[in-house]
Amino acid sequence: MTTIASNLYNVRARIADACARAQRPVNEVTLLAVSKTFGPDAVREAHAAGQSAFGENYIQEAIEKVALLADLPLQWHCIGPIQSNKTRLVAQHFAWAHTIDRLKIAERLSEQRPPALPPLSVCVQVNIDGGASKAGVAPGEAFGLAQEVARLPHLRLRGLMTIPDPQDSFEAQLVTHERAAALFQELRAAGLDLDTLSMGMTADLEAAVAAGSTLVRVGTAIFGGRARAG
Ligand SMILES: *Cc1c(COP(=O)(O)O)cnc(C)c1O
């Protein structure tokens, strides 16, 4: 096995263990491999090891990779910030966008989604732990934005996404992830048809799965450490 293949095997085992401990079926949690900063060869290796969903933060970098890997049946998720001048690229080249925190961006994505493609799946990003400098809507604003996004014709609202600040202990991670899970359930109870809670990364995927995450975004544990931040 290659390093990436064995890393993927280990990450899938971590997810399976976390599901078993939470008494959740393992197929409730999707693994998104975060390939930002890594080249197309690393993505090919992961695909050969059975991985098909990939997350990218930097749109320009992602577009180049998407083109170089067009021969593979991959599903691309945008998990980085989306500026107005990048919405067209996201609408054209991605299957998902996780970082919707402004109606204007969602409207542009809907308008610019090519009619031949299925609706773009989107998540509303929530600033669940209130960091002043962070992207995402305040928890109290999530329902309003989600309702508006759900009405856009070429988007399909799937759920919520969070990126909490790093916390060392499982317990502290769990408290924050449980807050996001409660908000997710609240929105569902209010009538929104949501199936995705995108939360958990290399350092906190166990706590995220324990709280109810349905999609973990894992980079470092699959591809190794990154030279540049992000
Ligand atoms: C980089 C990144 C990840 C992956 O983080 P790791 O700690 O490397 O697993 C997940 N989500 C987002 C939004 C990211 O930017």
The ligand as a MOL file (V3000), in Angstrom:
LIG
                    3D

  0  0  0     0  0            999 V3000
M  V30 BEGIN CTAB
M  V30 COUNTS 15 15 0 0 0
M  V30 BEGIN ATOM
M  V30 1 C -7.8390 22.4450 5.7200 0
M  V30 2 C -9.2550 22.2300 6.0980 0
M  V30 3 C -9.7070 20.9910 6.5660 0
M  V30 4 C -8.7660 19.8080 6.8180 0
M  V30 5 O -8.0270 20.0500 7.9690 0
M  V30 6 P -7.0240 18.9410 8.5600 0
M  V30 7 O -6.7730 19.4180 9.9360 0
M  V30 8 O -5.8180 18.9580 7.7100 0
M  V30 9 O -7.7300 17.6470 8.5260 0
M  V30 10 C -11.0510 20.8250 6.8070 0
M  V30 11 N -11.9230 21.8400 6.6270 0
M  V30 12 C -11.5330 23.0500 6.1920 0
M  V30 13 C -12.5420 24.1080 6.0010 0
M  V30 14 C -10.1940 23.2880 5.9330 0
M  V30 15 O -9.8220 24.5050 5.5370 0
M  V30 END ATOM
M  V30 BEGIN BOND
M  V30 1 1 1 2
M  V30 2 1 2 3
M  V30 3 2 2 14
M  V30 4 1 3 4
M  V30 5 2 3 10
M  V30 6 1 4 5
M  V30 7 1 5 6
M  V30 8 2 6 7
M  V30 9 1 6 8
M  V30 10 1 6 9
M  V30 11 1 10 11
M  V30 12 2 11 12
M  V30 13 1 12 13
M  V30 14 1 12 14
M  V30 15 1 14 15
M  V30 END BOND
M  V30 END CTAB
M  END
